[in-house]
Every structure is written in C-alpha cells, then in structure tokens.
Amino acid sequence: MNHHARFVRICHADGDCLPLRVRRCDTLLCRFRGLMLRRALAPDEGLLFVEQMESKLATSIHMFFVFFSIGVVWMNAEGTVVDAQLAKPFHPYYAPHAPAKYYLEASPALLDWVKVGEKLSIENS
C-alpha cells in the first residue's frame, strides 16, 4: 500500500467497500486535529488514523471539542476489527479492548456496516 495516499477505501473481505470517502490521517498535525472544532461530519466522510504500532493507548481517543457523535472502529495490523464504539461529544476517553494500529472515525452508521471480528482491507482510492 502506498503510505502517502491521501484518500483510501475501506473494504470488506467480499470486496464491497464502505460508502465513505476516507482521508488517511497519519501526520502529527492531522492526528492532533482530528475532528476537533468541526461542527459536522458528512455522512460519507471518514478519517483513518494510522499509528506506528499496535497499541491500546496510542489509539485511544477523546471527544473534547467534538460536537457530534461518531462511530469508531479499531483494527489491528492485519485489518481485523478489534473493537467498535459509539463515541459521544465531550466524552473524555475511549480506547479499544485490544491493541490496534488503525482506527476509523465516521458517522454512527459505520457501526451498522462493520462488525467486530471481521477483516477489512485498506486500499488506495
């Protein structure tokens, strides 16, 4: 995978891709900003955060200054979904139940499209 691709697709094992325009967020600035101070997230928009290694702590999130609920899906280095949660505005802390390398933030509908235990692939757009 080209690690410099700005947009990626997230796909199920059967080849069906999530109906999202996903921006890869692997720079310090992008990870720091995330969704803070935004007033909304488009229904087809998502951010894929990429960490250097699998970790619970490094992939934990907060919802300070995020004014809307989001669906969050955490994946390990192999793309297996290790946790999924609805994150609510201004909640101080969410962390995956198992170490993750990636986490995807999108509309709450994400939680209907992805299930814990399934394997997803990350593909260049």
N, C-alpha and C positions, 0 to 999 in steps of 0.2 A: 504494500500500500504506500502511496506517495504521502509522506508525513507533512507535506506542505500544502496539500489540497485544502482550500478554504471551506468548501461545502462537500458533504458526504451524504450517502444514503445509508439507512439502517434497514437491513433486510432479514426476513425470516429464513429458516433453512429451506423452505419450499420455493424461495426466490421472490416471493411477494415482499415488496418494500413498504415501510411505513409511509403514510401520506404526509410526510414532513419535509420541509426544506431545512436541513440540519447544518448549522455552522460549526465547524471544528474549532474548539477553543483550547489551544494548547500553549498559548503565550501567557506570560505572567500578567500582563495587563488585561487580557481577555478573561482569564480565570478570576482575577481580582474583581473586575466589574460585574461579570455575570449578568444577572437580571436586576441588580440593584438600581433603584431610582427610575425604573421604567414603569409606565402606567398600565401597560398591557402587553400581552404576547399574542401574536396572531395564531389562529387555530392550527395553521400549517407550519408554524415556526418552531425550531428546537435548537438547543445548544448541546454539543457533545464535548464534555470536558475530558481531557486526557492527562493522566498522571504518569510519572516516570516508572512507577512500580505499583504492584497491588498493595493496598493499604486500606484499613478502615478509617484511620484518622485523616489521611490526605484526601480522601474522597467524601468526607463529611461536609455538610453544607449548613448554612444558616439562612434565615429568611428575613433578616433585618433589612429594612428599606425595600422590600419586595411587597408590592401592594395587591397581589393576586395569588390565588392558589395555583400550584403546578403539580404535574406528575413527574416523579423522578424514578429512573430505572438505573440500577448499578450493575455493571458487567465485569467479570474477571478478564484476565488477559486473553483467554480463549473465546471470549464473547458470550459466555454463559451468564444469563441474568441471575444474579445472586440475591437481589432484593428489589423491591418496588414499593414506593410510598407516595401518598398524597401529602405534599408539603404546603402548609398554610402560612399566610402572611405573618411576618414578625415573629415566627417561632424561632427559638434560639439555636436549635441543634437537631439535625437529622444525620444519621450515619447508617451505612449498610450493616446487615447482620454478619456478613462475611467480607473478607478483603476484596476490593475492586480496583480495577485500573481505569475504567471508564464510567462516566455517569451522564445520562441523557436527561435534560430538563425540557419539558414541553407542556402543552395543555394537559389538564387532568384526563382527557380522553386517552392519552398514552397508556394509562393503566388498564384500559379495555383492550388495547392492541397487543400488549406484551405480557407474558406470564413468567413468574419466577421458575427457573429451571430450563427454560428454552434457550437455544443458542441463536445468537444474532450475528450477522456479518456487517462490517463497516466497509463500504465501497465508495470510491471516488465518484462524484457527480459528473 
